[in-house]
Amino acid sequence: VEFDARYGEKLAQDYLMVNEKKKKLEAELKALKEDIIKYTDEYDVTNLKAERGSITLHKQEFKTFPGVTDSDEEYLKITMLARDAGLDECFKLDQNILYKEFFAKEKLPSELADKLAKYVISKKRYTVRPYYKGR
């Protein structure tokens, strides 16, 4: 292979085409996952069988405080409450630290815990695992 300008252009073109296909496939996969989640919730099943194999859905429910993407306003209020209590380190890592390590383990003063309790939210995390026949 000769590494000249034309070859560099071909590499760039090939990469852009494959990357574009990848993005389309990822979007399609995301839409399928959302449909699988809706279907399995509706029919209360965790396994879907197909000719080529099966898909298993694992659902995990957990409690946490809202992050900035859940609610800007609530995240700001929680941040201010935690900072007023001297818990700034919770927000350097993750708001889940505040919930898991302090709130859930009842390590906060009761007045602060009562203020934070109204912000606790439930979330679900789904994992879709494909299993192929003969592999």
Disulfide bonds with the S-S distance in Angstrom:
none
